[in-house]
Amino acid sequence: MNHSIYVGLSGGVDSAVAAAMLKAQGCQVTGVFIKIWQPEFIECTWREDRLDAMRVCAALEIPFREIDLSEQYKKEVVDAMIADYARGVTPNPDVLCNRAIKFGAFAAWARKQGASAVATGHYARIKSEMSHVELMRATDGAKDQSYFLHTLTQQDLRFAIFPIGELPKALVRKEAQRLQLPVAQKPDSQGLCFIGEVTMRDFLARYLPLTPGRVVEKSGRVIGEHEGAPLYTLGQRHGFTVRKGGGPYFVVGIDIPSNTVRVSKKRDDAARGSVVLEHASWTHHGPESETDYLVQARYHEEPVRTRLARRGEQWLVTFAKPHIASPGQSVVVYRPTPQGDVCLGGGIVSLTRSSQVKVQDLKLVPMSTVQ
């Protein structure tokens, strides 16, 4: 092989082994570190990650390059995330990053540099069919990241390579050790770089007016206080206070205009029989009506069976039994096959139909009057 592959090196073990595997196959590999935005008030490890990426390139004897996408990351990922929280939905920054940065700006730049493909350390697989390519779950189900890649198009998938998608994580780590890569013992990264060591609440407080508000039961009784309605998502159990003797309580409704969070002792009260998806994106073609599919409304959750029906530009997802799917989160659709689940794409849970009971319709009873 004589293909020129640009590998996005994060400074971690997965992308390092991906680069090593491609070089072993005879590809012309170039390691690229993608610099993203970080706020001045947070200490991030990007400099150390960049140095680790350079060390990997030196160990593999491949060229090292760097691309600064901090401006695009701030606009397409961070600003979009903050805007979603402000309107009371829970976004998925990893999905935004893959769409706008890794397989958006980075891939476009790599094409201009003459690359025949880009590769990353994602745990996912690509399967070529006669007329199209399919995105599939990784062999290691515990590490599968197809959920975060569901917005990729046919053009994206034909230009992408996921070298470690067939390998279990343990084997990837062993391969890094065998090759004596400088990141072989480096722990896996946790969360988003720009968040750093601070909480999401402290981060959002820099950009959103977070005002404490009432926590109410379905009956309208005020039983506690929260730190700001945009911080919460359906099914959440922590992050708010309730009066002594109560709980545990789960978030089952959020109302941004009144800055009120509704809770219940039954987590299932946050579940719904159906949700509406907007901004749907399909890797090849959309799901067929009256056909059973598996969907995930959160990363790492057990897939649940559903049926989908198109409603103009939106899709109605009907669960086999009530399920928790928070507005703003991605619902990703899979089709089971003997070779593994095929990711068809997905959409964003619409803010419509987000609550079964509107908080403004409740008769609020101040907590001070409750005995």
N, C-alpha and C positions, 0 to 999 in steps of 0.2 A: 504493500500500500504506500501511496505517496501523497495522502491527503493532508492538507494544512488544517489542523484543528486548534481552535482557541479554547482553552480550558479556563473557566472562571474559578480561580483559586481563592478560597476564603481564608486560608491560613489554617484550615482544619484537616483532619485525617481523611475524610471522605473524598474531597476534591483532589487531594494529593495522590491518593491511590488511583482515582480516575485518570489523572494525568499519566501516572506510571503505566497503567494498563494500556493506554493508547500508544504510548511510546513503544512498549513491548510488541505491539501489533505492527509496528513499522510506520506509524503516522508521524508527520512533522508537527510536533506539539509545541505550542506557545502558551506559557502560563500568564494569566492576566488577573491582576488584583483590581477589584472594583471598589473605588472609594465612594462611600455614601455620606450623607449629611449627618451631623451630630450637633446638638445645641451646645453652647459655650458652658452652660451650667452643669453638664454631665461629663464625667470622665469615661471615655470609651477606650476599648482596647485595639482600635483599628491600626495604630502604629505597630503594635506587637504582631497583629495578624498580618500586616503587610510584610514585616520582616520575616515571619514564618513562611509566607508565600515565596519570598525571595530565596530563602534557604532551601525550600523544596525544589525550586527551579535549578539551583546550583547543584543539589544532590542528583537530580535527574539529567543534568547537563542539557537543559532546554532554555530557550530565551524567556526573559521576564519582561512583561509590559504592565503598564498601569493606566487605568482610565478613570477620570474624575466625573462621577455621575451624581455628585452631591446636590446639585441644583435640581436635577430631574427627580431625585429621590425625595427631596423636600416637597416639591410640588405634587408629584403623582402619588406618593405614599403617605407622607406625614400630614400634609395639609388635608388630603382626602380623609384620612383617619380621624383627624380632629373634627372635621365638618360632620362626619357621621356620628361621632359621639355627641356633638352639639344638638343633633336632631333626634337623639334617643335611640340610636341603633348601634349594634356591636359589630364593627368591621373586622376584617381579617387582613392585617398588613402583609402577611406572607404571600397571600394570593395577589395583592396589589403589586408587591415587589417582583414577583415572577413575571407578571404580565407587562409591567411598565419598564422594569429595569433589566433583569437577566435575559429575558426573551423579547425585550423591547429595545431599549437604547443600546445595551451591550451587543445584542445580536446584530443590530443594524450597523453598528460601528465595525464589528468583526467582518461583516460582509464587505464593507468598503476597504478593509485591510487585505482582502483576498482570501479570507478563510472559507473553507468548503463546508464547515460545520462548527458549532459551538458545543462544548460539553460541560457538564456540571457534576457535582457529587450527589445529586438527588437520587433517592431510592425510588425508582420507577422504571418501567420497561416500555420500549417502543417495538411494536410488531408490524411488519410490512405485509399488507394484503395486495391483491392484484390492482385495485383501483385507489387505494388509500392506505394510510398508516393509522395504527391504533395506539392509544395510550393505555397501558396496563399497570395494574398494581405490581409492586416489587415482589420478588420472591420472599423476602423477609417482611411478613405482614406487620410485625411490630414496628418496623421502621418506614413502612410505605409512605411516600409523600405525594402520590398522585392527586390526593385531595387538594394540595396547594398548586397543582399544575393544570387544573381542569379548564382554565381559560385558553390554553394553547390551541392554536389553529392547525390545519393541515400544513400550512407553510412553516409554522414554527416547528412542528414535529419532524418535518423532513429535514430541517436544518439543525436538529438537536440530537445529542448522543448522551445517554445515561449509562456509562460503563459499569457502574457497580450495582445496577438494578437487579442482576441475577444473583448477587452474593448476599449472604447473611452478614449482619454487622460484625459479628465476632471474627469472621474470616477476613473482612476488610481490615480490621485492626491487626490481625496476624500478618497479613500481607505487608502492611506498613512496617511492622517490626522486622519481617524477613528482608525487606529492602533497605532497612535501616534509615527510613525517612526521618527527618528531624522532628516531625510532628507525631510520631508513632504513639507516644504516651500522652499526647495533649488531650485533655478532657473535651467532650462535646460541648459546643456553645449552647447557651440557654437563652432563649428569647431574642429580642431585637437589640442590635448594638446601640441604637440611639437612646434606648430606655435606660441602659446601664444598670446601676445599682438602686435607682430610685423606683418608687412604686408608680403604677400607672396613674394613681390619683395625684401624686405630687407632680408628675409630668403634665397632666392635663390642666392642673391648677394654674400653670403658667400661661395657658392659652384660653381657658374657658372660665366663665364666672360660676364657680361651683358654690352653691348656697345650700346649707343644711335645710332639710325639709321633713315632712311628716311621713312616717311609715304607718300604713293603715291595713286593717284586715278587710276582708271582702264585705263585711257588714258595715264598714265605714268607721269603725272604732280606731282611734289613733292609739297606737301601742308603742311608738318609739320614734327615732330620728335617724335620718341617713345623711351622708356627706355631700349629696348632690346627685340628682336623678340621672344625669348622663353617665355616671360611673357604673350603673347596674345593668344586668342582663337577666333574662328569664331563667329560673332555676337556681340562681345564685343564693347561697346560704349565708355568706359572711359579708362584712363591710358595713353593717348597720347595727344599731343598738335597739333593744326592746326592753320593756319594763321587766322587772324581776318576776320570776315564776312562769314566764312564757317560753315558747320555743321548743325545739328549733323551728325557725320560720324560713320559707323560701320565697324568693321574688316571683310573683306571678303576673305583675303588670307594672308598667312605667308610664307616667304622664309628665312630659317635659313642661308644658305650659303651666301646670299647677305645681310642678316640682314635687310630685308625690310618688311614692313607691308603694305598691300594693303587695301584701304578702299573705301566705297561707302556711298552715302546718303540714299541708299535703303538697308535696312537690309535684304530684300529678296534676294539680290545678293549673300548673304552667303549661301543660301539654295541650295540643290542639289536634283535631282530626285532619286538618288540612292547612296548607299555607299557600300563598301566592308568590311566585318567583318573578323577579324583574331582572333586566340586564342579562338574560340567559345567553350562554355561549356554548356552542357544541363543537367538539373536535372534528366531527365529520358531518353527521346529520342528527336532527333532533330525535327524541324518543317517539315511539309509536303509541298512539292512544290505545287504551284497553289492554295494555301489556304490562305485566309485572316487572318492576325493576327494584334494585337495591339502592338506597340513598344513605348518605351521611350528612348530618347537619352540623357536626363538629368533628374536628380531627381526633382520631383514635377512638371514636365511639363505635359500638357494634352497628354495622349496617342494618337498616330496617327495610321491610318490604313496602312498596308503594305502587300507585298508578299515577300517571301524569296525563294531563289534557291541556291542549293549547287554548289560550283565551286571548286572541289577538296577539299583542307583543308580549304577553305574560303567559305563565304556565301555572296551572293549578296542580299542586301535589297533594294527593290524598293518601294518608298513611293507613296501613292495615289496622293499626290501633293508635290512639292518641300519642303524640310524640312532642318533645320540646325542641323547637326550632326558633331561635331568637331573631327578630328583625335585624338585618344587616349581615347576618352570618351567611356563609355559603352552604347551599344544599347541593351536594355533588352526586351525580347519577351514575350507577354502574350496571353493566349487564354481565351476569355470570356466564362463564364459558369453562369447558374442561381445562383450558390452559391458564385460567385465572380470570379475575374480574377485569372487564374492559371499562375504562372511564369514558363516558360519553360526553361529559361536560357538566354544566350546572348553572345555577343562578343565585341571585341574592334574595333572601326572604324580605318581602315587602313590609313596610311599616303598616300598611293596611291590614286589617284582621289581626292586629298585634295584641289585642286584649279582648277577653270575652265580656268584661264589664268595664265601662269607662269610669275612671276615678271621679270625673266631674259630676257624674250622675249619682254618686254616693252621698249620703248624709253623714258628714264627718262629725265624729264625737270626740272632742278634745280628750287627750290622755289624762289630764288633771281631774276629769269628772268620773273616770273609771275607778271603781273600788276594787 
